[in-house]
Amino acid sequence: MDNKTVLIIEDDPNIVELLRIHLYDLGCRVASESDGLKGLAAAREGHFSLIILDITLPGLNGMEICRKLRQTDRQTPILMLTARSEEIDKVMGLETGADDYLTKPFSIREFIARVKVIFRRSEDFATESTPATIATIISCSGLEIDLDKRKVTLHNNRIDLSPKEFELITLLASNPGKSYSRKRLLNLVWGYDFEGYEHTVNSHINRLRAKIETDVSNPQFILTTWGVGYRFNEEL
């Protein structure tokens, strides 16, 4: 994990220092901001391997920071922190574009495990989730997925996807006809088992369909396997 730089946007100095120590142990460089607006500016100006983002911040809350970052940066992983434990907060964090979510108080062992998973997913998604023999461009029925550029076009028009939407469509399109359960998709795409949050997959699939399907009620690309989950149409 050497040469990775992490930005912590958190207003509790004790938490910042604790995370900094353990990120140093992982070989990471660490920058930090305690104000939401300054944190957003730092995130936009720098090049980070991971952004650790508290939800409750002065200046600008973490949800808004995540939304604003995802408008222009769809690849930098975001790990959200919050003292809240309600389900709606976790779902909102994930659907805003966060890659993972930790509720305070959390154990350092769990924090380190989540960070390692995020780094591994960032480095190895293509080789872990797609066959080694596939081309770097997947093309069918006007839909083109460029794995190297992380770019999706439909009839030569670029489709604006979030990181998780891109990884979902890449995984499904790389394995046409293979059905994935919602829990399996959470594990493969998010890199962690969010027990009880399989409906997060549904919302991402719905947004994907809205972007790439001509008729979302009769999808062409992403099909539902009833009683199981989803699959990419193998007949295209």
C-alpha positions in Angstrom: 0.0 0.0 0.0 3.0 2.3 -0.3 2.7 5.6 -2.2 -1.0 6.0 -1.4 -2.3 9.3 -0.2 -5.4 9.6 2.0 -7.4 12.7 2.7 -9.3 12.8 6.0 -12.2 15.3 6.2 -13.2 15.1 9.9 -13.6 17.7 12.6 -12.8 15.6 15.6 -9.0 15.9 16.1 -8.7 12.8 18.2 -10.3 10.6 15.4 -8.1 12.3 12.8 -4.9 11.5 14.8 -6.0 7.9 15.5 -6.7 7.3 11.8 -3.5 9.0 10.8 -1.4 6.7 12.9 -2.9 3.6 11.5 -2.8 4.8 7.9 0.9 5.6 8.4 1.3 2.0 9.5 -0.2 0.9 6.2 2.4 3.0 4.4 0.0 5.9 3.4 0.6 9.6 3.3 -2.1 11.5 5.1 -3.6 15.0 4.7 -6.6 16.3 6.7 -9.1 19.1 6.8 -11.6 19.8 9.6 -14.0 22.1 7.7 -16.3 20.8 4.9 -15.7 23.6 2.5 -11.9 23.4 2.9 -12.1 19.6 2.7 -14.0 19.8 -0.6 -11.4 22.2 -2.0 -8.6 19.9 -0.9 -10.3 16.9 -2.5 -10.7 18.7 -5.8 -7.2 20.0 -5.9 -5.3 16.9 -4.8 -4.9 13.4 -6.2 -5.9 10.9 -3.5 -6.1 7.1 -3.2 -8.9 7.4 -0.7 -11.0 10.1 0.9 -12.3 9.5 4.4 -15.3 11.7 4.9 -17.3 12.5 8.0 -21.0 13.3 7.5 -21.4 15.9 10.2 -19.0 18.8 9.4 -18.9 22.5 9.8 -19.2 24.5 6.6 -20.6 21.7 4.4 -21.8 18.3 5.4 -20.3 15.1 4.1 -23.3 14.1 2.0 -23.1 17.3 0.0 -19.3 17.0 -0.3 -19.8 13.4 -1.7 -22.4 14.6 -4.2 -20.3 17.5 -5.4 -17.2 15.3 -5.7 -19.1 12.7 -7.7 -20.1 15.3 -10.2 -16.6 15.5 -11.5 -14.6 12.7 -9.8 -16.1 9.3 -10.2 -13.1 7.1 -9.4 -11.6 8.3 -6.1 -12.9 5.9 -3.4 -14.8 7.5 -0.5 -15.2 6.0 2.9 -17.9 7.8 4.9 -17.9 8.1 8.7 -20.9 9.1 10.9 -22.1 8.9 14.5 -25.6 8.1 13.1 -26.7 4.5 12.9 -30.1 4.7 11.2 -30.5 2.7 8.0 -31.5 5.7 5.9 -28.2 7.4 6.6 -26.2 4.3 5.4 -28.3 3.9 2.3 -28.1 7.7 1.5 -24.3 7.5 1.9 -23.9 4.6 -0.4 -26.3 5.9 -3.0 -24.7 9.3 -3.0 -21.5 7.6 -4.3 -19.6 6.5 -1.2 -17.7 3.2 -1.6 -18.1 2.2 2.0 -19.5 3.3 5.3 -18.5 3.1 9.0 -20.7 4.1 12.0 -18.9 5.5 15.0 -17.7 4.1 17.3 -15.9 1.6 15.1 -13.0 -0.7 15.9 -9.6 0.1 14.4 -9.4 -3.5 13.2 -12.6 -2.9 11.2 -11.4 0.4 9.9 -8.1 -1.1 8.6 -10.0 -4.0 7.0 -12.3 -1.7 5.2 -9.4 0.5 3.9 -7.6 -2.6 2.7 -10.7 -3.8 0.8 -11.2 -0.4 -0.8 -7.6 -0.3 -2.0 -7.8 -3.8 -3.3 -11.0 -3.1 -5.2 -9.4 0.0 -6.7 -6.4 -1.9 -7.9 -7.9 -5.2 -8.9 -11.5 -4.7 -10.0 -10.9 -5.4 -13.6 -9.0 -8.6 -13.0 -11.2 -9.8 -10.2 -14.5 -9.2 -11.8 -13.9 -9.8 -15.5 -12.3 -12.7 -17.3 -8.6 -12.1 -18.2 -9.2 -12.9 -21.9 -11.9 -10.2 -22.6 -11.1 -7.2 -24.7 -10.6 -3.8 -23.1 -13.7 -2.7 -24.9 -17.1 -4.4 -24.6 -19.5 -3.6 -27.4 -23.0 -4.8 -28.2 -26.1 -3.3 -29.7 -24.7 0.3 -29.7 -23.5 0.1 -26.1 -19.7 0.4 -25.7 -17.8 0.0 -22.4 -14.2 1.1 -22.5 -12.6 -0.6 -19.4 -9.3 1.3 -19.6 -10.9 4.7 -19.9 -13.8 3.8 -17.6 -16.0 5.3 -20.3 -19.5 4.1 -21.4 -21.2 5.3 -24.6 -24.6 4.4 -26.2 -24.8 5.0 -29.9 -21.7 7.2 -29.6 -23.2 9.4 -26.9 -21.3 9.3 -23.6 -23.3 8.0 -20.6 -22.5 9.7 -17.3 -22.1 6.9 -14.7 -21.1 6.8 -11.0 -18.2 4.5 -10.1 -20.5 1.9 -8.8 -22.8 2.1 -11.8 -19.8 1.6 -14.1 -18.5 -1.4 -12.1 -22.0 -2.9 -12.1 -22.4 -2.6 -15.9 -18.8 -3.8 -16.4 -19.3 -6.9 -14.2 -22.7 -7.8 -15.8 -21.6 -7.1 -19.4 -18.4 -9.1 -19.0 -20.4 -12.2 -18.0 -23.5 -12.1 -20.3 -26.2 -14.5 -19.2 -24.8 -15.1 -15.8 -27.3 -14.3 -13.0 -26.0 -12.5 -9.9 -27.9 -12.2 -6.6 -28.2 -8.8 -5.0 -26.0 -9.9 -2.1 -23.4 -11.2 -4.6 -23.3 -7.9 -6.5 -22.9 -6.1 -3.2 -19.9 -8.2 -2.4 -18.3 -8.0 -5.8 -18.9 -4.4 -6.6 -18.7 -2.8 -3.1 -16.1 -5.3 -1.9 -17.9 -5.7 1.4 -21.0 -7.6 2.6 -23.6 -5.0 3.5 -25.9 -7.4 5.2 -29.5 -6.2 4.9 -28.8 -3.5 2.2 -29.4 -5.5 -0.9 -32.0 -2.9 -2.0 -29.1 -0.5 -2.6 -28.3 -2.7 -5.6 -31.9 -2.3 -6.9 -31.6 1.5 -6.8 -28.3 1.4 -8.7 -29.7 -1.0 -11.3 -32.8 1.3 -11.7 -30.5 4.3 -12.3 -28.4 2.3 -14.8 -31.5 1.2 -16.7 -32.8 4.8 -16.8 -29.5 5.8 -18.4 -29.0 3.0 -21.0 -32.4 1.5 -21.7 -34.8 2.9 -24.2 -37.7 1.4 -22.3 -37.0 0.8 -18.6 -40.2 -1.3 -18.3 -38.9 -3.6 -21.1 -35.1 -3.5 -20.7 -32.8 -4.6 -23.5 -29.5 -4.8 -21.7 -29.9 -5.5 -17.9 -32.5 -8.2 -17.4 -34.1 -9.4 -14.1 -33.7 -13.1 -13.2 -36.8 -13.5 -11.1 -36.1 -14.9 -7.6 -32.3 -14.4 -8.1 -31.2 -11.0 -9.2 -29.9 -9.6 -12.4 -28.1 -10.6 -15.6 -26.8 -9.0 -18.8 -28.7 -10.1 -22.0 -26.6 -12.8 -23.6 -28.6 -12.6 -26.9 -27.3 -9.2 -27.9 
